[in-house]
């Protein structure tokens, strides 16, 4: 049975997963859940791939700001653009989600969905992580990939529920996670249907449609799935409400929090981080029945490129 | 092969479906489409079930207005409530979608998603069609159920894309259509996550979130599926943009329009109908490469209760 999660050490986290799957999938179990109701949701940044030194989609936006800056001389003296151009990260962090949104809007307004897909796809295919010097799509967590395959083998449906942009995550979700675009939930900006020169297009507008973070996550789940998940994985305070919503269902539920405590193989951060802050979620995990995953102690490796063999 | 669509007469509509499926599913075909991209979308009202004398969700709203009227004496003199209470349908029709939305908001504000599900579920389990004296969930189109089963057997994913409320359609979509809640797209009102007495709930707010009709349908499809459909079925002008978006894709696409021309077994209506008006869509069908389905001539039966045997 341990073959199923061979990238996980035989510790409580792994055992909790194996035990849960056994309980809900066995027809003899009093906690049996029919396959159509086996919904498992995963945060993306910090849960399925890394998010340091900052959310990767943020790094994409910063590159976009730099690329477009020559056409926008006013950005040199306008926040939050100025902070990006001057690499003044503390100032930028002070603008929070609103600042990022402003960058997203300013750099992608009027673009069609397929133009955005092309642009972000090109970036993902070439841009490299500033310290690890890898493609961002290499920086995915191998034990989580294995976990999702294990759940799907047991007739779970796996969904991403990301604070990041839905159109950004969908560019790589099928190829690197095996998650189809219709199983990605994320933040979005308002999109309009237009016919340009006889050709129908979807055009991105300069306005937030939905912020899929914190209280937004259960709302996004209801909007897209219409059913309460029975499994949720996250890593930061932004995942708390998703955990709360999942755990409040009847019968068996599994909620787990990945703790970034592995400075050697990945990054070590929690309460003070600008990206993926984990403060309340650590304080409340135990009371809420959430189980912690230590990247350092529970995972045999972090990234796929660390090696093709285990043991 | 005709066994697959035995409720359809051997005429061009049926042949177009069988031919399309053969072309996209055969690995030898130049138009082969991998299963993950076999997305088929279906309008609901007038495409999968009836919509006369008015959209069934509208009839539900009218019943709600009548039930709540004793607590709202002001409704006797306030539109659009007055029109509902006086059964003044022409006046109500004049208020259009906006009027219906106002009714929806006034009758369901502050309700949680599960309270709404209970209320609408109770109505669907007991309310009867005003002239056919049947449960509304009996008034589904048997040839369309058979078609959806046929497509799913050929590894298509079937989605509903309805102008009606997403939470309303989900109540019965799995049981009567075999379509899971995560494959239902529809109009929605703003929903908030709240914790009441320690219990997390989703509360309906008095504000439109998304109108999944006309230009909204391609937007809803992009938001939920993230991929252009290759098959679309509809019946009214509200489906035109969904058809346009589907047909504008490369390679093989199938767009079909159900024409309500069967006064004897269902209803006959098109250009002048308050519900499901089909005017532009009939004018433009041929230019847009959309194929018409005549309920009268293409379907061996309309409703499942008409009989268990065919031929």
Interface residues (C-beta under 8 A of the other chain):
Chain A: X36 X113 X157 X166 X167 X170 X174 X180 X181 X182 X183 X184 X188 X191 X192 X193 X195 X199 X200 X202 X209 X215 X216 X218 X219 X222 X223 X224 X225 X226 X227 X241 X244 X245 X248
Chain B: X36 X113 X157 X166 X167 X170 X174 X180 X181 X182 X183 X184 X188 X191 X192 X193 X195 X199 X200 X202 X209 X215 X216 X218 X219 X222 X223 X224 X225 X226 X227 X241 X244 X245 X248
